[in-house]
Amino acid sequence: MSLLHMKDAPDVVATTISPRHFDDAELVPEEVFTRMIALERKRAERSKKMLVLMLLETGHSLTANESRGLLTQLEEVMTSATRETDIAGWYERDFVLGVLFTEIAGDRNTILNAIRTRVNDALCSSLNARQFSKVKLSFQLFPEEWNDDGYTYPTNSGLHRDLFQREERRKGPRMVKRAMDIAGSMLALVLGAPVFLVIALLVKLTSKGPVFFRQQRVGQYGVPFTFLKFRSMFQNNDASIHREYVRKLISGQAERMSGNGSKEGVFKLTHDPRITSIGRFLRRTSLDELPQFLNVLMGEMSLVGPRPALPYEVEAYDVWHRRRMLEAKPGITGLWQVHGRSRVKFDEMVRLDLRYAKNWSPWLDLKILLRTPRVILFDDGAC
């Protein structure tokens, strides 16, 4: 199975701002401009340089002709505030003009203030007071700054417009997916009730602590939620062992660990002293995951999708890794689980998650669900 590949952006020679003139023929059409935002966003992920999206909005209170006339006046603004390498186009035809400032390096605030000052000065010199009052100017930077907890809340819709448009096009299939999630999780909870009871008793009788393990995870668009599992570890354990291994795993420095029956080893802590005796069995059989059907029923997770990330895991992410949380809702099982599981490196896991998000369909979900039991029973990646 081929994985997603993205090339690093080429080195960029510093470019001074030179005069240019835009006419309507030079403005990128709305649909193409949206695709270029997505392309430049991915290029910025690899080049480690910033991308700035500037939007000049005339407002829907104006008629199309009035808006058109005002946007024509903004040509001078764009002439004095952009470089030959920047991209101008219609973010919304006849109402919102967009400019992509690409391959920018330096301090975020300094760069943003410099662009804002340049554009505001150009606006003041090019427009009269009435025209100026009709223009709404906004800037969006990529990569976005994440808060101290290592995750952010719903992503900026301007720079990720393509993702929202893709979700809108999939509205029908998404309703099917949600129906599958509700039906599948309710069926699992009802039929699995006796198993739930037995596991709960075993967990309670073999170690002190609650039956369920509750942990904050990062869901789609960075929204946190409480993740449920059967407790497989001793109470009040130190997470530093796992935190350090995760850091090495994401940076590509982690070594394979010998697993139960695994010849090549797995990228996972297989001899974790925090795990109880019954916990090892639960993890080996993935029975500890059963309470996540409650997360699915509540809409925080799906039956199929990328595994939900820990906040300290997200802190160690490279920028492009974050897309696995933006492009799909987290799931109990997924493409990674049925194609590699813990035997593949972290970057390969992310590429599998992104491949799933790009090619997702209810039929693909069904195929993954049907393959999951076999993987659980015969694959050593869960050890």
C-alpha positions in Angstrom: 0.0 0.0 0.0 1.5 3.3 -1.0 1.7 6.0 1.6 1.2 9.8 1.2 4.3 11.6 0.3 5.0 15.4 0.4 8.1 17.1 -0.9 9.9 19.8 1.1 9.4 23.2 -0.3 12.5 24.6 -2.1 14.7 27.1 -0.4 13.5 30.6 -1.0 15.7 33.6 -1.8 14.6 36.7 0.0 12.4 38.9 -2.2 12.0 42.6 -1.9 8.6 44.1 -2.6 8.4 45.3 -6.1 5.6 47.2 -7.8 3.0 45.1 -9.6 -0.4 45.8 -11.0 -3.4 43.4 -10.7 -6.2 43.2 -13.1 -9.1 40.8 -13.0 -7.4 38.4 -15.4 -4.5 38.0 -12.9 -6.7 37.2 -10.0 -6.9 33.5 -9.3 -10.5 32.2 -9.4 -12.2 31.4 -6.1 -12.1 27.6 -6.5 -8.4 27.6 -7.6 -7.5 30.1 -4.8 -9.0 27.7 -2.2 -6.8 24.8 -3.6 -3.8 27.1 -3.6 -4.3 27.9 0.1 -4.3 24.2 0.8 -1.2 23.6 -1.3 0.7 26.5 0.3 -0.4 25.4 3.8 1.2 22.0 3.1 4.3 23.6 1.6 4.6 25.7 4.8 4.4 22.6 6.9 7.6 21.2 5.3 9.5 24.4 4.8 9.0 25.5 8.4 8.2 29.0 7.2 5.0 31.0 7.7 2.1 31.6 5.5 -0.1 34.6 5.9 -3.6 34.9 4.4 -4.8 38.5 4.0 -8.5 39.0 3.3 -10.0 42.3 2.0 -13.7 42.2 2.4 -16.1 44.8 1.1 -19.2 43.4 2.8 -22.4 41.9 1.5 -24.3 45.2 2.2 -23.0 46.6 -1.0 -24.4 45.7 -4.4 -22.2 43.6 -6.7 -21.3 46.7 -8.8 -20.5 48.8 -5.7 -18.3 46.0 -4.3 -16.7 45.5 -7.7 -15.8 49.2 -7.9 -14.3 49.2 -4.4 -12.3 46.1 -5.1 -10.9 47.8 -8.2 -9.7 50.6 -6.0 -7.8 48.1 -3.8 -5.5 47.3 -6.7 -3.2 50.0 -5.5 -3.2 48.5 -2.0 -2.1 45.2 -3.4 0.5 46.8 -5.6 2.3 48.4 -2.7 1.8 45.5 -0.2 2.7 42.4 -2.1 5.7 40.7 -3.7 5.9 39.0 -7.1 5.9 35.6 -5.3 2.6 36.3 -3.4 -0.7 35.0 -4.7 -3.8 37.1 -5.2 -7.2 35.8 -5.9 -10.9 35.7 -5.1 -11.6 34.2 -1.7 -15.3 35.0 -2.5 -16.1 36.3 -5.9 -16.9 40.0 -6.1 -16.9 40.4 -2.3 -13.7 39.1 -0.6 -10.2 39.5 -2.1 -7.4 37.3 -0.7 -3.6 37.5 -0.8 -1.3 34.7 0.2 2.1 35.9 1.5 4.2 32.8 1.2 7.6 31.6 2.4 7.9 34.1 5.3 10.5 33.6 8.0 11.0 35.6 11.2 9.1 36.6 14.3 5.3 36.2 13.9 4.2 39.4 15.6 6.9 41.5 13.9 6.0 40.2 10.4 2.2 40.5 11.0 2.6 44.1 12.3 4.8 45.0 9.3 2.3 43.7 6.8 -0.7 45.2 8.6 1.0 48.6 8.8 1.9 48.5 5.1 -1.6 47.6 4.0 -3.3 50.1 6.3 -1.0 52.9 5.0 -1.9 51.8 1.4 -5.6 51.7 2.2 -5.5 55.2 3.7 -3.7 56.6 0.7 -5.8 54.9 -1.9 -9.4 55.2 -0.5 -11.6 58.0 0.7 -13.2 57.9 4.1 -16.4 56.3 2.9 -14.6 53.6 1.0 -12.2 52.9 3.9 -15.2 52.4 6.2 -16.6 49.7 3.9 -13.4 47.6 3.9 -12.8 44.9 6.5 -9.2 43.7 6.7 -8.2 40.5 8.4 -5.0 38.3 8.6 -4.6 34.7 9.4 -1.3 33.0 10.1 -0.1 29.4 9.5 1.0 27.5 11.5 -1.4 28.6 14.1 -0.1 29.2 17.7 -1.2 26.5 20.1 -1.9 27.2 23.7 0.1 26.0 26.7 -1.8 22.7 27.0 -0.5 21.6 23.7 -3.7 21.8 21.7 -6.0 24.4 20.3 -9.7 24.8 19.7 -11.5 24.6 16.4 -9.1 25.6 13.6 -9.1 28.8 11.6 -11.7 28.3 8.9 -10.0 30.6 6.4 -6.7 28.8 6.1 -8.5 25.4 6.3 -11.4 26.3 4.0 -10.8 23.3 1.8 -11.3 20.9 4.7 -14.7 22.4 5.6 -15.7 22.4 2.0 -14.8 18.7 1.7 -16.8 18.0 4.8 -19.8 19.8 3.3 -19.5 17.8 0.1 -19.6 14.6 2.2 -22.6 15.7 4.1 -24.7 12.7 3.0 -22.0 10.1 3.6 -21.2 11.7 7.0 -24.8 11.2 8.0 -24.4 7.5 7.0 -21.2 7.3 9.0 -22.9 8.8 12.1 -25.8 6.4 11.7 -23.2 3.5 11.6 -21.5 4.9 14.7 -24.8 5.1 16.7 -26.0 1.7 15.6 -22.7 0.0 16.0 -21.9 1.5 19.4 -25.4 0.7 20.8 -25.2 -2.9 19.5 -21.8 -3.3 21.1 -22.9 -1.9 24.4 -26.0 -4.1 24.6 -24.4 -7.3 23.4 -21.2 -6.7 25.3 -22.9 -5.9 28.6 -22.0 -9.3 30.1 -18.4 -8.9 29.0 -18.4 -5.4 30.5 -19.5 -6.8 33.9 -16.9 -9.6 33.9 -14.1 -7.2 33.0 -15.3 -4.7 35.6 -15.2 -7.4 38.3 -11.7 -8.6 37.3 -10.3 -5.1 37.3 -11.8 -4.4 40.7 -10.7 -7.6 42.3 -7.1 -7.6 41.0 -6.0 -4.0 41.9 -7.1 -1.0 43.8 -8.8 1.9 42.0 -11.8 2.6 39.7 -13.0 0.3 37.0 -12.8 3.0 34.3 -9.7 5.0 33.3 -10.6 8.5 32.3 -8.1 10.6 30.4 -8.2 13.9 28.5 -7.6 13.3 24.8 -7.5 15.7 21.8 -10.4 15.3 19.4 -11.1 16.6 15.9 -10.1 20.3 15.5 -8.2 20.1 18.7 -11.3 19.9 20.9 -10.5 18.0 24.2 -12.8 15.3 25.5 -12.7 12.6 28.3 -11.5 9.3 26.9 -12.7 6.1 28.5 -11.0 2.7 28.9 -11.1 -0.1 31.4 -8.3 0.6 33.8 -5.3 -1.5 33.0 -2.7 0.2 35.1 -2.0 0.6 38.8 -3.6 3.7 40.4 -1.5 6.9 40.8 1.2 5.8 38.4 3.9 8.1 36.9 3.3 8.9 33.2 6.8 10.1 32.7 7.9 6.8 31.2 5.2 6.9 28.5 5.7 10.6 27.9 9.4 10.1 27.2 8.8 7.2 24.9 6.2 9.1 23.0 8.6 12.0 22.6 11.2 9.7 21.1 8.6 7.9 18.9 7.4 11.2 17.3 10.9 12.4 16.7 11.9 9.1 15.1 14.4 8.2 17.9 12.4 5.4 19.5 13.7 1.8 19.3 11.5 -1.2 18.7 10.5 -3.0 21.8 10.3 -6.8 21.9 6.7 -7.9 22.1 4.9 -11.1 23.0 5.6 -13.3 20.0 6.8 -10.4 17.8 10.0 -11.2 15.9 10.7 -7.7 14.7 9.5 -5.8 17.7 6.9 -3.0 18.0 7.0 0.8 18.6 5.3 0.5 21.9 6.1 0.1 25.6 5.8 -3.7 25.9 7.2 -4.1 29.4 5.5 -1.2 31.2 5.7 -1.7 35.0 2.6 0.4 35.4 0.4 -2.3 33.9 -1.5 -4.8 36.1 -1.6 -8.5 35.4 -5.2 -8.4 34.1 -4.3 -5.2 32.3 -1.8 -7.0 30.1 -4.5 -9.4 29.0 -7.0 -6.6 28.4 -4.4 -4.7 26.3 -3.4 -7.7 24.3 -7.0 -8.5 23.3 -8.0 -4.7 23.1 -10.8 -5.4 25.5 -9.7 -2.3 27.5 -11.0 -0.3 24.6 -14.6 -1.4 24.9 -15.8 1.7 27.0 -14.9 3.9 24.0 -18.2 2.8 22.4 -19.7 5.4 24.9 -17.4 8.0 23.4 -18.7 7.0 20.0 -22.3 7.2 21.1 -21.7 10.7 22.5 -20.2 11.8 19.1 -16.7 12.5 20.5 -15.3 9.6 18.5 -16.2 7.4 15.6 -16.0 3.7 15.1 -13.3 4.3 12.5 -10.7 7.1 12.5 -7.2 8.1 13.8 -6.5 7.2 17.4 -7.1 10.2 19.7 -3.9 12.0 20.8 -2.7 12.8 24.3 -2.1 16.5 25.0 1.6 15.9 25.7 1.8 13.9 22.5 0.5 16.9 20.5 3.1 19.1 22.2 5.7 17.0 20.4 4.0 17.0 17.0 5.6 18.5 13.9 3.3 20.9 12.2 2.2 18.4 9.5 1.3 15.8 12.2 -1.5 18.0 13.4 -3.5 17.3 10.2 -4.4 13.9 11.6 -6.6 15.7 14.1 -8.0 18.2 11.7 -9.1 16.0 8.8 -11.0 13.2 10.6 -12.8 12.4 13.9 -10.8 10.0 16.1 -11.9 6.4 16.1 -11.6 3.1 17.9 -10.1 1.4 14.9 -8.6 2.7 11.7 -6.4 2.2 8.7 -3.3 2.2 11.0 -4.7 -0.6 13.1 -5.3 -2.9 10.2 -2.2 -2.0 8.2 0.8 -2.0 10.5 -0.4 -1.1 13.9 2.5 -0.6 16.3 5.0 -2.1 13.9 5.2 1.1 11.8 7.0 4.3 12.7 5.0 7.4 13.8 5.3 9.3 10.5 4.0 6.2 8.7 1.1 6.0 11.0 0.3 9.7 10.4 0.4 9.1 6.6 -2.0 6.2 7.0 -4.4 8.5 9.0 -4.2 11.2 6.3 -4.7 8.6 3.6 -7.8 7.5 5.4 -9.1 11.0 5.8 -8.6 11.7 2.1 -10.2 8.5 0.8 -12.8 8.0 3.5 -16.2 6.5 2.6 -18.8 4.4 4.5 -17.6 1.4 2.4 -14.0 1.9 3.5 -15.2 2.1 7.2 -17.1 -1.1 6.7 -14.0 -2.9 5.3 -11.8 -1.7 8.2 -14.4 -2.8 10.7 -14.6 -6.2 9.2 -10.8 -6.6 9.2 -10.3 -5.4 12.8 -11.3 -8.6 14.7 -8.8 -10.6 12.8 -6.1 -8.1 13.6 -7.0 -8.1 17.3 -6.9 -12.0 17.4 -3.8 -12.7 15.3 -1.7 -9.5 15.2 1.1 -8.9 17.7 1.0 -5.2 17.4 -1.2 -4.8 20.5 1.2 -6.6 22.9 
